[in-house]
C-alpha cells in the first residue's frame, strides 16, 4: 500500500515542533506529504522530578514510539540524545538530520569563570552539574525541569541566576538572549547531543522513504556514540559525556557518582578496531570510578 502522508508525532513544546518541522520540510523537499501530531507524555506532566528519578532520558521517546506501534503516527521526532540505547522491539532510527552545534551553553551575560561565588545554576543533567562543579565548586547547581521556554522563563523570574542547556536547542528556537558556548573538552556533551533523529516502525516502504532524508555522515557519528553508550550501559544517571567529530575523533569524560573524581580519554573511530579500543579504555575508566 502506497503511503500518501507521513504522520509525524512530536511533543507540543516549541523546540519539539521546530524539530518536527525540520523533518517535515526534509520530507516535503523529496515530494512526501506530511502532517504533525502533537502528543503529551508523562515527562511533560511531571516537571518537578529530576529526569533520572522519573524513569530515564528515554521517557519522552518511549511514549512517542508506543504511538507508532499503536498505529497512531508513522514517525516520531526526537532529540537524539534522549533516545535510550535499547529501543522497543519493532522500532528503528529511520533518519538522522545533519548535526547542529553539539556543545552545551551557559545562558548568561557573563562567562562561567566570571560568575559571582554562590550563583545558582539550573540544569536537569547530572553530567552538566558535575562538569560545572569540577571547575567552579563555589557555585550552587540546582535541578531545573520543563521545556526550553519554561527554563528560560524560570531564569527570567530569578529562580536561577544562570542555566545550562544544549546550544542546539537555543539555536533551533531562535533564542535572542546572550549565552556562551562551553568548551567541548571540559563539557563533553551527552552522546548524540545536537542530532535530530526520526524513529519509525521497521518496514520496507516507510524505511525507504525516510532513508531519502538521512544524512550518512551524521548517522555514522550518531552510531559511534551510541555504540559507546550501549556497550558501557550508560544511562541518564551516569555522568558521562561522549563525542565523535566529523573526522571520527572520539573523546569522553566520566565522573564518579559523587563527582569527586573523573577521567578523560581520547581516541578515534576511523577503524572498527580503534573504536573497540576506545570503548575498552572507557569501560576500564568507568570501572575504576566505581561503576
N, C-alpha and C positions, 0 to 999 in steps of 0.2 A: 504494500500500500504506500503510495507516494505521500510524503509529509508536506502538507500545504502551509503550515505555520508552526514555527518552533515557539512553544510557551516557555518563557524564561522566568524562573522563580527567584525572588530576592526579598530580603528583609526591607522594611519600609523606611529605613534611615536614609538620609541624604547620600551618604557615601555608598551604601549598598545599591541605591537606584542609579547613581552615577556609574558604578561598575557594571551593573546590568545593562545600561545603555551603551557602554563601550562594547560589550559582547554583541548586543543587538545591532549596533552600527556595523560591526565587522561582518555579521551575517547578512545584513541588508546589502552591503557592498559586493557580496558574491551572489546576490539575487535571491536570498532567502527571506521570506516574510517572518516577522516576529511579533510577539505580544508579551508584555511584562506583567507578572502576577505577584502582588505584594503578599508576603507571608510573615506572621508574627511567631516568634519562638519563645521557649521558656526563658532563655537568656535575656530577651527583651523585657520580660515582666519582672525578673529579679535583677534590679540594678544596684543592689547593696552588697551582696556577697562577692568576694574576690572570685575571679574566673576559676582558679584552681580549687575552689571549695564547692562549686555548684556542678561539677562534672568533669569537664575537660575543655581544652581550647576548641574541641570539635562539637560543642553543644549546639551551636547555630548550624553547623554543617550537617550534622546527623538529621536534624528535623527537616531541613530542606531536602536532603536526599531521600528521606522517607516519603516526601510528597512525590518524588519521581517514581519511586517503587509503587506508590498508590495510583499512579497514572494521572495525577492532578496537574503536573507540569512535565515538560520534556527535559529541561536543562535547569540547573541551579548554578548561580554565580557566587563565588566566594573569594574573600581574601585568602590566598593560598596558604598563608602561614597558619590559618585556623584549621586546615584540613588535617585530621589525625593520620598517623602512619598506617592505620588499618581502616579501610573503607568498608561499608556494608557490602555484603555479597551482592553481586549484580550491578554495582556502581563502578564507573571508571572516570578518571580525569580525561575528559574528552577534548579539551582545548586549553592551551596556555597562552595568554596575551603577552606581548613584549613587556619586559620588566620596567617598572618605574623606579624612582630612587629607592634603594633598599635600606637606607640608613634610618636611625632614629633622629628625632628632632626635639629640641627644648623650646617650647613656646614661651618666649621671654624677650625683653628688650635688653637683657644682659646675657653674656656667656655664662657657662656653668661656673667657671672659676671666679667670676665677678659677683656671684650671688652673696648676699649677707649671710653670715652664720645663723643657723636656725631656720632658714627659709623652708617652707613646706612644699615639697614636690609631690605631685599626684601622678600615679601610674598604676595600671592594672596588672603589670608584669613583674613577677618576682625577679626575673633576669635583669630588667632595667633597674629595679630597686638596688640590686647588688652592684651593678655597674656604676650607678651614681655614687653609692656609699664607698666604693673602692677608691674613689678619687676625692670625695668630699664627705667624709664621715661626720662632719659637723652639721649636715643638713638633715631635715626630717623628711622621710619618704612615706606617704600615706596612700592607701588604696583609693582608686577612683574608678567608678563604673559609669556606663552609659555610652551612647554613640559619640562620635567626634564632636558634633554640635553641642551635646549635653555637657561634655567635658570642658569645652571652651567656655560654655555658659557658667559652669562652676568656677572656672578661673576668673572670669569677669566679675562675678559676685563676691570674690575674695575668699572663697572656701579654700583655695590653694594659692600659693604665691607663684608657682610655675607648674607646668605639666610636661610630661614626656610622652610622645607617641610616634607612630610611624610617619616619616616625612611624606611618603606616598599618599597617605590619607589627606594630609593638608593640601597637597598639590591637586588632588582629584576634586576636592570640594571648592577649590579656588579661594583658600584662606588668604585674607589680605593683611593679617596681623604680622608682627615681627616674630621670627623664630630662627634658631641656629641649628644647623646640621651637626650632629655629634660624630666624633671620629669613629670610623667603622672598624678600627683595630682595637679600640678600647670598648666601644659599644657595639660589639659584634651582634648583628641582627638575628632575630629568630629565623629558623630555616624557612625559606620561601617568602620572606618579607619583601613586599614590593610587587609580587606577582598577583595577577587576577587569573583564577582558574575556573573553568566551567565543568561541572560534572554532569553525567547522564547515565542512563541505563546502557549497559553494554549491548549494542545491537548494530548490525551492519549498516543499515540505511542512515540512522542518525549519526553514527560514528564517522561515516564517510563525509557527511555534511560538516560536522564540527572540525574534522581534520583540515578542511579548507581554510580555516581561520587560525590554525595552530601555528605558533612561532617555534621552529625547530631548535634554535639556539637557546631560547628561554626554557623550553621543555627539558633540554639536556641539563641546564643548571639546576632547574627545579628537581629533576630526578636525582642528581648527585647529592643535593642537600637532603632530600627525602630519604635517600639510602642511608646516610649517616644517622638521621633521626630514627629510622626503622631498626637498624642493626644495634644502635645504642639504647633502644627502648626509651627514647626521650618523650617527655610529656610537658604539660604546662607547669608542673610542679618542679621540674628540673631546670635550674637556672643555667642554661647553656645557649650560646649563640653559635651559628654555623653559617658560613658564606662561601659561595662559589662564584668567582668572577667570570666575565665573558671569555677570558682566556683560560678558564678552568683552574685558576689558582684556588686553593682552599685554605681557609683558616677558621679556627674555633676558639672559644673561651668558655671554660666550665668553672662554676663555683661550687664550693662545698655547701651543704644545707644551711649552715649558719652564716655563710658569706665571708667567713674569715680567711679562707684560702681559695685560690683559683689557679688554674693552669691555662696557658695559651699555647697553641700549636699551629704550625703551618704545613702545607703540603700542596699537592695538586691532584687533579682528576684527569690528566691528559691521557693516561692509560688506566685500564682497569686495575692493574697491579699497584699503581701508585695510589689510587683511591682506596684500595683494600688496606694498604699500609697506613694511610691517613686514618681510616676507621679503626684499625687495630691500635694505633697510638692514642686516639681519642678515647677508646674504650679503656685502655690502661690508665689514662689520666682520670677518667671518671671513677674507676675502681680505687685509685689512690686517694681520691677525695671523699671516699666513704660510701659510695653507692653500690 
